[in-house]
Amino acid sequence: TATTMAGAGVTTTGSPCGACKFLRRRCAAECVFAPYFCAEDGASQFAAIHKVFGASNAAKLLQQVAPGDRSEAAATVTYEAQARLRDPVYGCVAHIFALQQQVVALQAQVAHARTQAQLGAATAMHPLLQQQLQQQAAAPTSAPTARRCTAPRCTAATASRRKAATNPQM
């Protein structure tokens, strides 16, 4: 049976990694692709990389990255290659744009929900304001509406003066 070194995809039986399997070559012990492209499904992942970037460019890229970051770099290059094959014009940027539009739409929904919550809280605290809003909604838009004082510190005298000022025929 084949034993795997540190779960990295390098086998001691000499079976090639997914990249070498795709390239139909012998997998060397120092193969840069072996830790990141397993023998089972690595060939299909590497096919996209090979088609978009080329095997030598992908090898150079992985060798330039710090060993601790190579796994993430291999996953990123795989994702970018697959995205480029799906959308030759925009590649992975199309997904980024879609996510940005989704963020904008969700932010608008949150702002609307906050406004509704504040309006609900305000109308619950001020029953007169709620009554006034209902009357304004029911009143025809062409007729002027009498203004009511709904502020808590208004007195009856202040309210009657305001009513007299807005309605001079009284």
N, C-alpha and C positions, 0 to 999 in steps of 0.2 A: 504494500500500500504506500501511497505517497504521503510524506509528512511535510507539513507546511512550516516554514521558518517564521515565527512571530506573527502568524496570520497575515503575512504580507503578500502572499500569492507566489512566492518562490518555492518550488518543489524540488525535492532531492532526487526524484526519479527522472528528471530531465524533460518532463512535459513542458511545452512552451507556455509562456504567459499569453494573455489574450492578444496583445499587440504583435508578438512574434508569430503567433498562430495566424493572425490576419495577414501578416507580411510573408508568411510561409518561410520562416527562417528559424535556425536553431537559437534557442534562448540561452544567452550566456549568463554566467553567474552574476556578472555586474550589470545586467540589463536594467536600464533606468526605468523601463515601463513595468517590469515584473511586480513591484510592490503595489501598483495601482490598478492594474488590469488583469483580473484573475482569468484562469484558463476557461472557465465556464461561460461567462457572459461578457468578458472583457473584449473579445473580438468584435462584437457588435458595437460596443461603445467606442472602441478605437477606430472602427471604420469611418465614423463621422469625423473624428479628429484628423485622420489621414486624408479624407476627401477635402476638408476645409483648410487645414493648416499644413499638411504634409508631415510625414513621420520624422524627418530630420529637424524641422522647425519645432515640433512638439518636444523632441528629445533635448534640443538646445534650451528651450524654455524651462523644462523641468530641471536641467542641470544648473541653470542660473539661479534657481530658487533655493533658499535654505532648506536643508533636509527636513526640518520640522514642519515646513509649510508646503512640501511637495504634494501631500495627499490632498490638501485643499486646492492647490493649483491644478492638479489632475482633474478633480471633480469640476472645477470652474471651466477649464478648457473643454471638457466633455460637454458640459451644459451649453457653452457658447457655440460649439460646433453643431450640436443638435438643433439649437435655436436658429442658427444660420441656414441649416438645411430646410427647416420648416418655413422660414421667412427669409429668402435670399436678400431682400432689400434692407430690412431693419434688423434682422437677427434678434438678439436678446433685448435690444432697445425697445422693440415693440411691446414686450412684456412689461418693461419699466414704464413706458408711457401709459399702458393700461392700468397699472397699479397707481400711478400718479393721478389719473383721472378718477379712479375709485376713491382715493384719499380725499380729493376735492369734493366729490359727491357726498362722502360720509361726513366731512366737516360741515357741509351745508345742512345735512340732516341733523347733526348735533346742534348747530346754531338755531335751527328751526325748533327743535325740541326744547332747547333752553328758553327760547322766546315764549313758546306755548306754556312751559312750566311757570315762568315768571308772570305771564298774563293770568294763568290760573290761580296763582298765589295772590296776585293783586286783587282779582275779582272776589276771591274767597274772603279776603280781609276787609273789603269795602263793598258791602251789599248795595249801597247807593250807586257806586260806580258801575256795578254789574247791571243794575236796573237802567241806568243812563245809557249804557252801551246797547242794551236790548231795545230801548226806545229809539235810539239813533238808527239802529239797523232796521226797525220797522217803519220809521218816518220816511216820507218821500224826500228825495234829495233836493228838490227845487224849493221847498218851503223852509224858511229859516226856523231853527229850533231855539227855544229858550234855554239859556245856560243855567245850570244849577250849580250851586256852590257845594262841593263835596269834601272840601278840606275840613279837617277836624276842628280847626280853630276859628272857623267862620261862625258868626252869631246869626241869629234870625234877622237882625237889623241890617247886617252887612249883605245878607242874601237878598233882602227886599230892595236895598239900594241898587245892587247890581241888576236886579230884575227890572227896576224902574229905568235904569240907565240904558239897558238894551232894548226896552220896549217903551218908547216915548209916548204912545197914545194912551197910557194908563193914567 
